[in-house]
Amino acid sequence: MIFYHHGAAIKPSVARVGRAFVARASILEEDGEATSLGDLGVFASKDGAYRFAIRCAFAFVDGQTLPLPPFEVAKH
């Protein structure tokens, strides 16, 4: 689904990685500039990841600091 926020088209997405879900978002601004926010955080539920992707995209469009994910995944 695509959301519009202050003239920007926002497409949140979720990728399944093992038993977790990774939040992602892409943004197309009015001037045609496209931005991918990449992997935003890892979540236990698809819904939680999707909602977080929307929050991050809205913050990006508003020029605010992106929210932090609820936890960090340790890298080996």
N, CA, C and O atoms as a Tripos MOL2 file, in Angstrom:
@<TRIPOS>MOLECULE
protein
  304   303    76     0     0
PROTEIN
NO_CHARGES

@<TRIPOS>ATOM
      1 N           0.8390   -1.1650    0.0000 N.3       1 MET1
      2 CA          0.0000    0.0000    0.0000 C.3       1 MET1
      3 C           0.8900    1.2350    0.0000 C.2       1 MET1
      4 O           1.9520    1.2470    0.6220 O.2       1 MET1
      5 N           0.4580    2.2530   -0.6880 N.am      2 ILE2
      6 CA          1.2030    3.5120   -0.7410 C.3       2 ILE2
      7 C           0.4530    4.5520    0.0830 C.2       2 ILE2
      8 O          -0.7640    4.6950   -0.0350 O.2       2 ILE2
      9 N           1.1910    5.2710    0.9160 N.am      3 PHE3
     10 CA          0.6540    6.3630    1.7100 C.3       3 PHE3
     11 C           1.2100    7.6740    1.1640 C.2       3 PHE3
     12 O           2.3050    7.6980    0.6020 O.2       3 PHE3
     13 N           0.4680    8.7540    1.3230 N.am      4 TYR4
     14 CA          0.9470   10.0720    0.9330 C.3       4 TYR4
     15 C           1.0450   10.9380    2.1750 C.2       4 TYR4
     16 O           0.1170   11.0000    2.9820 O.2       4 TYR4
     17 N           2.1870   11.6060    2.3180 N.am      5 HIS5
     18 CA          2.4360   12.4470    3.4870 C.3       5 HIS5
     19 C           3.1640   13.6950    3.0180 C.2       5 HIS5
     20 O           4.2980   13.6130    2.5460 O.2       5 HIS5
     21 N           2.5310   14.8360    3.1430 N.am      6 HIS6
     22 CA          3.0970   16.1180    2.7150 C.3       6 HIS6
     23 C           3.6150   16.0550    1.2760 C.2       6 HIS6
     24 O           4.6920   16.5720    0.9740 O.2       6 HIS6
     25 N           2.8490   15.4250    0.4000 N.am      7 GLY7
     26 CA          3.1960   15.3760   -1.0150 C.3       7 GLY7
     27 C           4.1480   14.2640   -1.4120 C.2       7 GLY7
     28 O           4.4160   14.0850   -2.6000 O.2       7 GLY7
     29 N           4.6600   13.5220   -0.4620 N.am      8 ALA8
     30 CA          5.5820   12.4180   -0.7640 C.3       8 ALA8
     31 C           4.8070   11.1030   -0.7570 C.2       8 ALA8
     32 O           3.9310   10.8850    0.0790 O.2       8 ALA8
     33 N           5.1480   10.2340   -1.7040 N.am      9 ALA9
     34 CA          4.5640    8.8920   -1.7440 C.3       9 ALA9
     35 C           5.4620    7.9700   -0.9230 C.2       9 ALA9
     36 O           6.6720    7.9100   -1.1420 O.2       9 ALA9
     37 N           4.8680    7.2660    0.0060 N.am     10 ILE10
     38 CA          5.6160    6.3950    0.9140 C.3      10 ILE10
     39 C           5.1480    4.9620    0.7230 C.2      10 ILE10
     40 O           3.9520    4.6750    0.7600 O.2      10 ILE10
     41 N           6.1040    4.0710    0.5180 N.am     11 LYS11
     42 CA          5.7740    2.6520    0.3780 C.3      11 LYS11
     43 C           6.5260    1.8600    1.4480 C.2      11 LYS11
     44 O           7.7020    1.5370    1.2780 O.2      11 LYS11
     45 N           5.8400    1.5500    2.5500 N.am     12 PRO12
     46 CA          6.4590    0.7080    3.5710 C.3      12 PRO12
     47 C           6.4510   -0.7460    3.1020 C.2      12 PRO12
     48 O           5.5860   -1.1480    2.3240 O.2      12 PRO12
     49 N           7.4060   -1.5200    3.5740 N.am     13 SER13
     50 CA          7.4280   -2.9430    3.2400 C.3      13 SER13
     51 C           8.0590   -3.7260    4.3810 C.2      13 SER13
     52 O           8.7340   -3.1760    5.2520 O.2      13 SER13
     53 N           7.8130   -5.0270    4.3410 N.am     14 VAL14
     54 CA          8.3370   -5.9260    5.3670 C.3      14 VAL14
     55 C           8.9300   -7.1400    4.6760 C.2      14 VAL14
     56 O           8.3150   -7.7180    3.7800 O.2      14 VAL14
     57 N          10.1190   -7.5220    5.0940 N.am     15 ALA15
     58 CA         10.7760   -8.7270    4.5690 C.3      15 ALA15
     59 C          10.9020   -9.7330    5.7060 C.2      15 ALA15
     60 O          11.2800   -9.3840    6.8250 O.2      15 ALA15
     61 N          10.5850  -10.9630    5.4050 N.am     16 ARG16
     62 CA         10.7370  -12.0090    6.4160 C.3      16 ARG16
     63 C          12.1630  -12.5420    6.3600 C.2      16 ARG16
     64 O          12.6720  -12.8810    5.2920 O.2      16 ARG16
     65 N          12.8020  -12.6110    7.5330 N.am     17 VAL17
     66 CA         14.1530  -13.1460    7.6480 C.3      17 VAL17
     67 C          14.1220  -14.1730    8.7780 C.2      17 VAL17
     68 O          14.1020  -13.8120    9.9550 O.2      17 VAL17
     69 N          14.1170  -15.4400    8.4160 N.am     18 GLY18
     70 CA         13.9680  -16.4820    9.4260 C.3      18 GLY18
     71 C          12.6230  -16.3640   10.1010 C.2      18 GLY18
     72 O          11.5850  -16.3880    9.4390 O.2      18 GLY18
     73 N          12.6340  -16.2350   11.4280 N.am     19 ARG19
     74 CA         11.3780  -16.0790   12.1760 C.3      19 ARG19
     75 C          11.0850  -14.6210   12.5090 C.2      19 ARG19
     76 O          10.1480  -14.3370   13.2550 O.2      19 ARG19
     77 N          11.8650  -13.7020   11.9710 N.am     20 ALA20
     78 CA         11.6910  -12.2800   12.2610 C.3      20 ALA20
     79 C          11.2260  -11.5300   11.0070 C.2      20 ALA20
     80 O          11.2090  -12.0810    9.9060 O.2      20 ALA20
     81 N          10.8530  -10.2680   11.2000 N.am     21 PHE21
     82 CA         10.3830   -9.4140   10.1190 C.3      21 PHE21
     83 C          11.2020   -8.1250   10.1320 C.2      21 PHE21
     84 O          11.4010   -7.5200   11.1860 O.2      21 PHE21
     85 N          11.6770   -7.7060    8.9560 N.am     22 VAL22
     86 CA         12.5110   -6.5150    8.8350 C.3      22 VAL22
     87 C          11.6800   -5.3960    8.1980 C.2      22 VAL22
     88 O          11.0790   -5.5800    7.1400 O.2      22 VAL22
     89 N          11.6570   -4.2330    8.8620 N.am     23 ALA23
     90 CA         10.9370   -3.0670    8.3650 C.3      23 ALA23
     91 C          11.7900   -2.3240    7.3410 C.2      23 ALA23
     92 O          12.9920   -2.1400    7.5340 O.2      23 ALA23
     93 N          11.1460   -1.8970    6.2410 N.am     24 ARG24
     94 CA         11.8110   -1.1180    5.1930 C.3      24 ARG24
     95 C          10.8350   -0.0730    4.6660 C.2      24 ARG24
     96 O           9.6240   -0.2070    4.8410 O.2      24 ARG24
     97 N          11.3570    0.9630    4.0250 N.am     25 ALA25
     98 CA         10.4790    1.9700    3.4280 C.3      25 ALA25
     99 C          11.1850    2.6550    2.2680 C.2      25 ALA25
    100 O          12.3950    2.8780    2.2920 O.2      25 ALA25
    101 N          10.3920    2.9830    1.2480 N.am     26 SER26
    102 CA         10.8670    3.7600    0.0980 C.3      26 SER26
    103 C          10.0040    5.0050   -0.0110 C.2      26 SER26
    104 O           8.8070    4.9710    0.2730 O.2      26 SER26
    105 N          10.6180    6.1010   -0.4250 N.am     27 ILE27
    106 CA          9.9300    7.3800   -0.4860 C.3      27 ILE27
    107 C          10.1860    8.0220   -1.8410 C.2      27 ILE27
    108 O          11.3250    8.0740   -2.3050 O.2      27 ILE27
    109 N           9.1150    8.5160   -2.4800 N.am     28 LEU28
    110 CA          9.2320    9.2840   -3.7110 C.3      28 LEU28
    111 C           8.6780   10.6690   -3.4170 C.2      28 LEU28
    112 O           7.4820   10.8360   -3.1790 O.2      28 LEU28
    113 N           9.5690   11.6680   -3.4380 N.am     29 GLU29
    114 CA          9.1480   13.0220   -3.1000 C.3      29 GLU29
    115 C           8.5640   13.7310   -4.3200 C.2      29 GLU29
    116 O           8.7200   13.2640   -5.4480 O.2      29 GLU29
    117 N           7.9000   14.8480   -4.0950 N.am     30 GLU30
    118 CA          7.2230   15.5950   -5.1630 C.3      30 GLU30
    119 C           8.1650   15.9800   -6.3010 C.2      30 GLU30
    120 O           7.7500   16.0380   -7.4590 O.2      30 GLU30
    121 N           9.4320   16.2410   -5.9740 N.am     31 ASP31
    122 CA         10.3860   16.6500   -6.9950 C.3      31 ASP31
    123 C          10.9440   15.4650   -7.7820 C.2      31 ASP31
    124 O          11.7900   15.6470   -8.6590 O.2      31 ASP31
    125 N          10.4740   14.2450   -7.4730 N.am     32 GLY32
    126 CA         10.9110   13.0560   -8.1890 C.3      32 GLY32
    127 C          12.0800   12.3370   -7.5500 C.2      32 GLY32
    128 O          12.5000   11.2870   -8.0370 O.2      32 GLY32
    129 N          12.6130   12.8810   -6.4690 N.am     33 GLU33
    130 CA         13.7500   12.2340   -5.8000 C.3      33 GLU33
    131 C          13.2650   11.0050   -5.0270 C.2      33 GLU33
    132 O          12.3260   11.0850   -4.2360 O.2      33 GLU33
    133 N          13.9140    9.8860   -5.2680 N.am     34 ALA34
    134 CA         13.5580    8.6370   -4.5950 C.3      34 ALA34
    135 C          14.5930    8.3260   -3.5220 C.2      34 ALA34
    136 O          15.7930    8.5210   -3.7200 O.2      34 ALA34
    137 N          14.1110    7.8430   -2.3900 N.am     35 THR35
    138 CA         14.9830    7.4840   -1.2770 C.3      35 THR35
    139 C          14.5250    6.1570   -0.6960 C.2      35 THR35
    140 O          13.3340    5.9470   -0.4660 O.2      35 THR35
    141 N          15.4730    5.2680   -0.4610 N.am     36 SER36
    142 CA         15.1940    4.0320    0.2510 C.3      36 SER36
    143 C          15.8200    4.1580    1.6340 C.2      36 SER36
    144 O          17.0000    4.4840    1.7600 O.2      36 SER36
    145 N          15.0310    3.9000    2.6650 N.am     37 LEU37
    146 CA         15.5570    3.9980    4.0230 C.3      37 LEU37
    147 C          16.2640    2.7180    4.4480 C.2      37 LEU37
    148 O          16.8530    2.6630    5.5280 O.2      37 LEU37
    149 N          16.2080    1.6900    3.6090 N.am     38 GLY38
    150 CA         16.9110    0.4430    3.9150 C.3      38 GLY38
    151 C          16.2620   -0.3110    5.0630 C.2      38 GLY38
    152 O          15.0860   -0.1090    5.3630 O.2      38 GLY38
    153 N          17.0330   -1.1800    5.7020 N.am     39 ASP39
    154 CA         16.5380   -1.9680    6.8310 C.3      39 ASP39
    155 C          16.4500   -1.0750    8.0590 C.2      39 ASP39
    156 O          17.4530   -0.5180    8.5050 O.2      39 ASP39
    157 N          15.2420   -0.9440    8.6030 N.am     40 LEU40
    158 CA         15.0000   -0.0160    9.7070 C.3      40 LEU40
    159 C          14.9880   -0.6790   11.0750 C.2      40 LEU40
    160 O          15.1970   -0.0130   12.0890 O.2      40 LEU40
    161 N          14.7470   -1.9670   11.1120 N.am     41 GLY41
    162 CA         14.6990   -2.6690   12.3850 C.3      41 GLY41
    163 C          14.1190   -4.0550   12.2120 C.2      41 GLY41
    164 O          13.4820   -4.3520   11.2010 O.2      41 GLY41
    165 N          14.3390   -4.8970   13.1980 N.am     42 VAL42
    166 CA         13.8700   -6.2790   13.1870 C.3      42 VAL42
    167 C          12.7670   -6.4230   14.2300 C.2      42 VAL42
    168 O          12.8810   -5.9160   15.3460 O.2      42 VAL42
    169 N          11.7010   -7.1180   13.8500 N.am     43 PHE43
    170 CA         10.5210   -7.2320   14.7070 C.3      43 PHE43
    171 C          10.0290   -8.6600   14.7640 C.2      43 PHE43
    172 O          10.3060   -9.4640   13.8740 O.2      43 PHE43
    173 N           9.2900   -8.9700   15.8280 N.am     44 ALA44
    174 CA          8.7230  -10.3020   15.9930 C.3      44 ALA44
    175 C           7.4450  -10.4710   15.1790 C.2      44 ALA44
    176 O           7.0560  -11.5950   14.8630 O.2      44 ALA44
    177 N           6.7890   -9.3590   14.8360 N.am     45 SER45
    178 CA          5.5390   -9.4620   14.0750 C.3      45 SER45
    179 C           5.6100   -8.6260   12.7990 C.2      45 SER45
    180 O           6.2930   -7.6040   12.7380 O.2      45 SER45
    181 N           4.8950   -9.0860   11.7950 N.am     46 LYS46
    182 CA          4.8250   -8.3790   10.5130 C.3      46 LYS46
    183 C           4.1610   -7.0180   10.7060 C.2      46 LYS46
    184 O           4.6080   -6.0170   10.1460 O.2      46 LYS46
    185 N           3.0970   -6.9890   11.4990 N.am     47 ASP47
    186 CA          2.3690   -5.7460   11.7370 C.3      47 ASP47
    187 C           3.2430   -4.7090   12.4360 C.2      47 ASP47
    188 O           3.2240   -3.5340   12.0710 O.2      47 ASP47
    189 N           4.0090   -5.1370   13.4390 N.am     48 GLY48
    190 CA          4.9000   -4.2140   14.1350 C.3      48 GLY48
    191 C           5.9510   -3.6300   13.2050 C.2      48 GLY48
    192 O           6.2540   -2.4380   13.2740 O.2      48 GLY48
    193 N           6.5030   -4.4570   12.3430 N.am     49 ALA49
    194 CA          7.5120   -3.9850   11.3810 C.3      49 ALA49
    195 C           6.8970   -2.9980   10.4000 C.2      49 ALA49
    196 O           7.5070   -1.9780   10.0800 O.2      49 ALA49
    197 N           5.6940   -3.2960    9.9200 N.am     50 TYR50
    198 CA          5.0160   -2.4280    8.9500 C.3      50 TYR50
    199 C           4.7190   -1.0570    9.5530 C.2      50 TYR50
    200 O           4.9670   -0.0270    8.9280 O.2      50 TYR50
    201 N           4.1940   -1.0570   10.7550 N.am     51 ARG51
    202 CA          3.8750    0.2170   11.4200 C.3      51 ARG51
    203 C           5.1380    1.0430   11.6960 C.2      51 ARG51
    204 O           5.1210    2.2680   11.5820 O.2      51 ARG51
    205 N           6.2190    0.3710   12.0560 N.am     52 PHE52
    206 CA          7.4770    1.0720   12.3050 C.3      52 PHE52
    207 C           8.0160    1.6810   11.0110 C.2      52 PHE52
    208 O           8.5460    2.7910   11.0280 O.2      52 PHE52
    209 N           7.8870    0.9700    9.8970 N.am     53 ALA53
    210 CA          8.3310    1.5020    8.6070 C.3      53 ALA53
    211 C           7.5740    2.7810    8.2640 C.2      53 ALA53
    212 O           8.1640    3.7330    7.7530 O.2      53 ALA53
    213 N           6.2900    2.8080    8.5390 N.am     54 ILE54
    214 CA          5.4820    4.0090    8.2850 C.3      54 ILE54
    215 C           5.9450    5.1540    9.1750 C.2      54 ILE54
    216 O           6.1190    6.2750    8.6970 O.2      54 ILE54
    217 N           6.1470    4.8870   10.4680 N.am     55 ARG55
    218 CA          6.6160    5.9330   11.3940 C.3      55 ARG55
    219 C           7.9360    6.5280   10.9270 C.2      55 ARG55
    220 O           8.1120    7.7470   10.9470 O.2      55 ARG55
    221 N           8.8660    5.6720   10.5060 N.am     56 CYS56
    222 CA         10.1750    6.1400   10.0530 C.3      56 CYS56
    223 C          10.0500    6.9920    8.7890 C.2      56 CYS56
    224 O          10.6920    8.0360    8.6680 O.2      56 CYS56
    225 N           9.2320    6.5460    7.8660 N.am     57 ALA57
    226 CA          9.0650    7.2870    6.6110 C.3      57 ALA57
    227 C           8.4400    8.6570    6.8670 C.2      57 ALA57
    228 O           8.8780    9.6520    6.2900 O.2      57 ALA57
    229 N           7.4290    8.7190    7.7190 N.am     58 PHE58
    230 CA          6.8190   10.0060    8.0500 C.3      58 PHE58
    231 C           7.8520   10.9360    8.6900 C.2      58 PHE58
    232 O           7.9140   12.1180    8.3510 O.2      58 PHE58
    233 N           8.6580   10.4110    9.6080 N.am     59 ALA59
    234 CA          9.6930   11.2190   10.2610 C.3      59 ALA59
    235 C          10.6940   11.7300    9.2280 C.2      59 ALA59
    236 O          11.1070   12.8880    9.2900 O.2      59 ALA59
    237 N          11.0850   10.8880    8.2890 N.am     60 PHE60
    238 CA         12.0350   11.2900    7.2490 C.3      60 PHE60
    239 C          11.4680   12.4370    6.4160 C.2      60 PHE60
    240 O          12.1560   13.4270    6.1690 O.2      60 PHE60
    241 N          10.2230   12.3040    5.9880 N.am     61 VAL61
    242 CA          9.5840   13.3470    5.1720 C.3      61 VAL61
    243 C           9.4680   14.6470    5.9660 C.2      61 VAL61
    244 O           9.6230   15.7320    5.4070 O.2      61 VAL61
    245 N           9.1980   14.5400    7.2600 N.am     62 ASP62
    246 CA          9.0520   15.7300    8.1150 C.3      62 ASP62
    247 C          10.3900   16.3380    8.5250 C.2      62 ASP62
    248 O          10.4150   17.3790    9.1800 O.2      62 ASP62
    249 N          11.5060   15.7030    8.1490 N.am     63 GLY63
    250 CA         12.8200   16.2170    8.5110 C.3      63 GLY63
    251 C          13.1900   15.9560    9.9590 C.2      63 GLY63
    252 O          14.0450   16.6440   10.5170 O.2      63 GLY63
    253 N          12.5590   14.9780   10.5660 N.am     64 GLN64
    254 CA         12.8350   14.6490   11.9640 C.3      64 GLN64
    255 C          13.8040   13.4720   12.0400 C.2      64 GLN64
    256 O          14.0430   12.7790   11.0510 O.2      64 GLN64
    257 N          14.3480   13.2640   13.2210 N.am     65 THR65
    258 CA         15.2160   12.1120   13.4670 C.3      65 THR65
    259 C          14.3730   10.8450   13.4070 C.2      65 THR65
    260 O          13.2660   10.8000   13.9450 O.2      65 THR65
    261 N          14.9020    9.8190   12.7500 N.am     66 LEU66
    262 CA         14.1680    8.5580   12.6700 C.3      66 LEU66
    263 C          14.0880    7.9160   14.0480 C.2      66 LEU66
    264 O          15.0500    7.9620   14.8140 O.2      66 LEU66
    265 N          12.9360    7.3130   14.3670 N.am     67 PRO67
    266 CA         12.8280    6.6320   15.6570 C.3      67 PRO67
    267 C          13.7610    5.4270   15.7040 C.2      67 PRO67
    268 O          14.1000    4.8460   14.6730 O.2      67 PRO67
    269 N          14.1650    5.0660   16.8990 N.am     68 LEU68
    270 CA         15.0240    3.8970   17.0730 C.3      68 LEU68
    271 C          14.1540    2.6380   17.1490 C.2      68 LEU68
    272 O          13.0630    2.6670   17.7190 O.2      68 LEU68
    273 N          14.6390    1.5390   16.5760 N.am     69 PRO69
    274 CA         13.8840    0.2820   16.7190 C.3      69 PRO69
    275 C          13.8700   -0.1480   18.1800 C.2      69 PRO69
    276 O          14.7040    0.3060   18.9640 O.2      69 PRO69
    277 N          12.9340   -1.0180   18.5580 N.am     70 PRO70
    278 CA         12.8100   -1.3860   19.9580 C.3      70 PRO70
    279 C          14.0130   -2.1420   20.5180 C.2      70 PRO70
    280 O          14.2270   -2.1300   21.7300 O.2      70 PRO70
    281 N          14.8040   -2.8000   19.6670 N.am     71 PHE71
    282 CA         16.0010   -3.4860   20.1420 C.3      71 PHE71
    283 C          16.9650   -3.6720   18.9810 C.2      71 PHE71
    284 O          16.5820   -3.5500   17.8170 O.2      71 PHE71
    285 N          18.2190   -3.9660   19.3050 N.am     72 GLU72
    286 CA         19.2390   -4.2480   18.2880 C.3      72 GLU72
    287 C          19.5180   -5.7300   18.2550 C.2      72 GLU72
    288 O          19.4940   -6.4090   19.2810 O.2      72 GLU72
    289 N          19.7850   -6.2220   17.0570 N.am     73 VAL73
    290 CA         20.1240   -7.6300   16.9040 C.3      73 VAL73
    291 C          21.6430   -7.7420   16.9390 C.2      73 VAL73
    292 O          22.3450   -7.0470   16.2050 O.2      73 VAL73
    293 N          22.1380   -8.6190   17.7970 N.am     74 ALA74
    294 CA         23.5940   -8.8180   17.9020 C.3      74 ALA74
    295 C          24.1080   -9.4660   16.6210 C.2      74 ALA74
    296 O          23.5110  -10.4080   16.1020 O.2      74 ALA74
    297 N          25.2160   -8.9500   16.1270 N.am     75 LYS75
    298 CA         25.8340   -9.5110   14.9280 C.3      75 LYS75
    299 C          27.0350  -10.3410   15.3320 C.2      75 LYS75
    300 O          27.8290   -9.9320   16.1790 O.2      75 LYS75
    301 N          27.1610  -11.4940   14.7320 N.am     76 HIS76
    302 CA         28.2400  -12.4200   15.0790 C.3      76 HIS76
    303 C          29.4550  -12.1700   14.2320 C.2      76 HIS76
    304 O          30.4650  -12.8570   14.3840 O.2      76 HIS76
@<TRIPOS>BOND
     1     1     2 1
     2     2     3 1
     3     3     4 2
     4     3     5 am
     5     5     6 1
     6     6     7 1
     7     7     8 2
     8     7     9 am
     9     9    10 1
    10    10    11 1
    11    11    12 2
    12    11    13 am
    13    13    14 1
    14    14    15 1
    15    15    16 2
    16    15    17 am
    17    17    18 1
    18    18    19 1
    19    19    20 2
    20    19    21 am
    21    21    22 1
    22    22    23 1
    23    23    24 2
    24    23    25 am
    25    25    26 1
    26    26    27 1
    27    27    28 2
    28    27    29 am
    29    29    30 1
    30    30    31 1
    31    31    32 2
    32    31    33 am
    33    33    34 1
    34    34    35 1
    35    35    36 2
    36    35    37 am
    37    37    38 1
    38    38    39 1
    39    39    40 2
    40    39    41 am
    41    41    42 1
    42    42    43 1
    43    43    44 2
    44    43    45 am
    45    45    46 1
    46    46    47 1
    47    47    48 2
    48    47    49 am
    49    49    50 1
    50    50    51 1
    51    51    52 2
    52    51    53 am
    53    53    54 1
    54    54    55 1
    55    55    56 2
    56    55    57 am
    57    57    58 1
    58    58    59 1
    59    59    60 2
    60    59    61 am
    61    61    62 1
    62    62    63 1
    63    63    64 2
    64    63    65 am
    65    65    66 1
    66    66    67 1
    67    67    68 2
    68    67    69 am
    69    69    70 1
    70    70    71 1
    71    71    72 2
    72    71    73 am
    73    73    74 1
    74    74    75 1
    75    75    76 2
    76    75    77 am
    77    77    78 1
    78    78    79 1
    79    79    80 2
    80    79    81 am
    81    81    82 1
    82    82    83 1
    83    83    84 2
    84    83    85 am
    85    85    86 1
    86    86    87 1
    87    87    88 2
    88    87    89 am
    89    89    90 1
    90    90    91 1
    91    91    92 2
    92    91    93 am
    93    93    94 1
    94    94    95 1
    95    95    96 2
    96    95    97 am
    97    97    98 1
    98    98    99 1
    99    99   100 2
   100    99   101 am
   101   101   102 1
   102   102   103 1
   103   103   104 2
   104   103   105 am
   105   105   106 1
   106   106   107 1
   107   107   108 2
   108   107   109 am
   109   109   110 1
   110   110   111 1
   111   111   112 2
   112   111   113 am
   113   113   114 1
   114   114   115 1
   115   115   116 2
   116   115   117 am
   117   117   118 1
   118   118   119 1
   119   119   120 2
   120   119   121 am
   121   121   122 1
   122   122   123 1
   123   123   124 2
   124   123   125 am
   125   125   126 1
   126   126   127 1
   127   127   128 2
   128   127   129 am
   129   129   130 1
   130   130   131 1
   131   131   132 2
   132   131   133 am
   133   133   134 1
   134   134   135 1
   135   135   136 2
   136   135   137 am
   137   137   138 1
   138   138   139 1
   139   139   140 2
   140   139   141 am
   141   141   142 1
   142   142   143 1
   143   143   144 2
   144   143   145 am
   145   145   146 1
   146   146   147 1
   147   147   148 2
   148   147   149 am
   149   149   150 1
   150   150   151 1
   151   151   152 2
   152   151   153 am
   153   153   154 1
   154   154   155 1
   155   155   156 2
   156   155   157 am
   157   157   158 1
   158   158   159 1
   159   159   160 2
   160   159   161 am
   161   161   162 1
   162   162   163 1
   163   163   164 2
   164   163   165 am
   165   165   166 1
   166   166   167 1
   167   167   168 2
   168   167   169 am
   169   169   170 1
   170   170   171 1
   171   171   172 2
   172   171   173 am
   173   173   174 1
   174   174   175 1
   175   175   176 2
   176   175   177 am
   177   177   178 1
   178   178   179 1
   179   179   180 2
   180   179   181 am
   181   181   182 1
   182   182   183 1
   183   183   184 2
   184   183   185 am
   185   185   186 1
   186   186   187 1
   187   187   188 2
   188   187   189 am
   189   189   190 1
   190   190   191 1
   191   191   192 2
   192   191   193 am
   193   193   194 1
   194   194   195 1
   195   195   196 2
   196   195   197 am
   197   197   198 1
   198   198   199 1
   199   199   200 2
   200   199   201 am
   201   201   202 1
   202   202   203 1
   203   203   204 2
   204   203   205 am
   205   205   206 1
   206   206   207 1
   207   207   208 2
   208   207   209 am
   209   209   210 1
   210   210   211 1
   211   211   212 2
   212   211   213 am
   213   213   214 1
   214   214   215 1
   215   215   216 2
   216   215   217 am
   217   217   218 1
   218   218   219 1
   219   219   220 2
   220   219   221 am
   221   221   222 1
   222   222   223 1
   223   223   224 2
   224   223   225 am
   225   225   226 1
   226   226   227 1
   227   227   228 2
   228   227   229 am
   229   229   230 1
   230   230   231 1
   231   231   232 2
   232   231   233 am
   233   233   234 1
   234   234   235 1
   235   235   236 2
   236   235   237 am
   237   237   238 1
   238   238   239 1
   239   239   240 2
   240   239   241 am
   241   241   242 1
   242   242   243 1
   243   243   244 2
   244   243   245 am
   245   245   246 1
   246   246   247 1
   247   247   248 2
   248   247   249 am
   249   249   250 1
   250   250   251 1
   251   251   252 2
   252   251   253 am
   253   253   254 1
   254   254   255 1
   255   255   256 2
   256   255   257 am
   257   257   258 1
   258   258   259 1
   259   259   260 2
   260   259   261 am
   261   261   262 1
   262   262   263 1
   263   263   264 2
   264   263   265 am
   265   265   266 1
   266   266   267 1
   267   267   268 2
   268   267   269 am
   269   269   270 1
   270   270   271 1
   271   271   272 2
   272   271   273 am
   273   273   274 1
   274   274   275 1
   275   275   276 2
   276   275   277 am
   277   277   278 1
   278   278   279 1
   279   279   280 2
   280   279   281 am
   281   281   282 1
   282   282   283 1
   283   283   284 2
   284   283   285 am
   285   285   286 1
   286   286   287 1
   287   287   288 2
   288   287   289 am
   289   289   290 1
   290   290   291 1
   291   291   292 2
   292   291   293 am
   293   293   294 1
   294   294   295 1
   295   295   296 2
   296   295   297 am
   297   297   298 1
   298   298   299 1
   299   299   300 2
   300   299   301 am
   301   301   302 1
   302   302   303 1
   303   303   304 2
@<TRIPOS>SUBSTRUCTURE
     1 MET1         2 RESIDUE 1 A MET
     2 ILE2         6 RESIDUE 1 A ILE
     3 PHE3        10 RESIDUE 1 A PHE
     4 TYR4        14 RESIDUE 1 A TYR
     5 HIS5        18 RESIDUE 1 A HIS
     6 HIS6        22 RESIDUE 1 A HIS
     7 GLY7        26 RESIDUE 1 A GLY
     8 ALA8        30 RESIDUE 1 A ALA
     9 ALA9        34 RESIDUE 1 A ALA
    10 ILE10       38 RESIDUE 1 A ILE
    11 LYS11       42 RESIDUE 1 A LYS
    12 PRO12       46 RESIDUE 1 A PRO
    13 SER13       50 RESIDUE 1 A SER
    14 VAL14       54 RESIDUE 1 A VAL
    15 ALA15       58 RESIDUE 1 A ALA
    16 ARG16       62 RESIDUE 1 A ARG
    17 VAL17       66 RESIDUE 1 A VAL
    18 GLY18       70 RESIDUE 1 A GLY
    19 ARG19       74 RESIDUE 1 A ARG
    20 ALA20       78 RESIDUE 1 A ALA
    21 PHE21       82 RESIDUE 1 A PHE
    22 VAL22       86 RESIDUE 1 A VAL
    23 ALA23       90 RESIDUE 1 A ALA
    24 ARG24       94 RESIDUE 1 A ARG
    25 ALA25       98 RESIDUE 1 A ALA
    26 SER26      102 RESIDUE 1 A SER
    27 ILE27      106 RESIDUE 1 A ILE
    28 LEU28      110 RESIDUE 1 A LEU
    29 GLU29      114 RESIDUE 1 A GLU
    30 GLU30      118 RESIDUE 1 A GLU
    31 ASP31      122 RESIDUE 1 A ASP
    32 GLY32      126 RESIDUE 1 A GLY
    33 GLU33      130 RESIDUE 1 A GLU
    34 ALA34      134 RESIDUE 1 A ALA
    35 THR35      138 RESIDUE 1 A THR
    36 SER36      142 RESIDUE 1 A SER
    37 LEU37      146 RESIDUE 1 A LEU
    38 GLY38      150 RESIDUE 1 A GLY
    39 ASP39      154 RESIDUE 1 A ASP
    40 LEU40      158 RESIDUE 1 A LEU
    41 GLY41      162 RESIDUE 1 A GLY
    42 VAL42      166 RESIDUE 1 A VAL
    43 PHE43      170 RESIDUE 1 A PHE
    44 ALA44      174 RESIDUE 1 A ALA
    45 SER45      178 RESIDUE 1 A SER
    46 LYS46      182 RESIDUE 1 A LYS
    47 ASP47      186 RESIDUE 1 A ASP
    48 GLY48      190 RESIDUE 1 A GLY
    49 ALA49      194 RESIDUE 1 A ALA
    50 TYR50      198 RESIDUE 1 A TYR
    51 ARG51      202 RESIDUE 1 A ARG
    52 PHE52      206 RESIDUE 1 A PHE
    53 ALA53      210 RESIDUE 1 A ALA
    54 ILE54      214 RESIDUE 1 A ILE
    55 ARG55      218 RESIDUE 1 A ARG
    56 CYS56      222 RESIDUE 1 A CYS
    57 ALA57      226 RESIDUE 1 A ALA
    58 PHE58      230 RESIDUE 1 A PHE
    59 ALA59      234 RESIDUE 1 A ALA
    60 PHE60      238 RESIDUE 1 A PHE
    61 VAL61      242 RESIDUE 1 A VAL
    62 ASP62      246 RESIDUE 1 A ASP
    63 GLY63      250 RESIDUE 1 A GLY
    64 GLN64      254 RESIDUE 1 A GLN
    65 THR65      258 RESIDUE 1 A THR
    66 LEU66      262 RESIDUE 1 A LEU
    67 PRO67      266 RESIDUE 1 A PRO
    68 LEU68      270 RESIDUE 1 A LEU
    69 PRO69      274 RESIDUE 1 A PRO
    70 PRO70      278 RESIDUE 1 A PRO
    71 PHE71      282 RESIDUE 1 A PHE
    72 GLU72      286 RESIDUE 1 A GLU
    73 VAL73      290 RESIDUE 1 A VAL
    74 ALA74      294 RESIDUE 1 A ALA
    75 LYS75      298 RESIDUE 1 A LYS
    76 HIS76      302 RESIDUE 1 A HIS
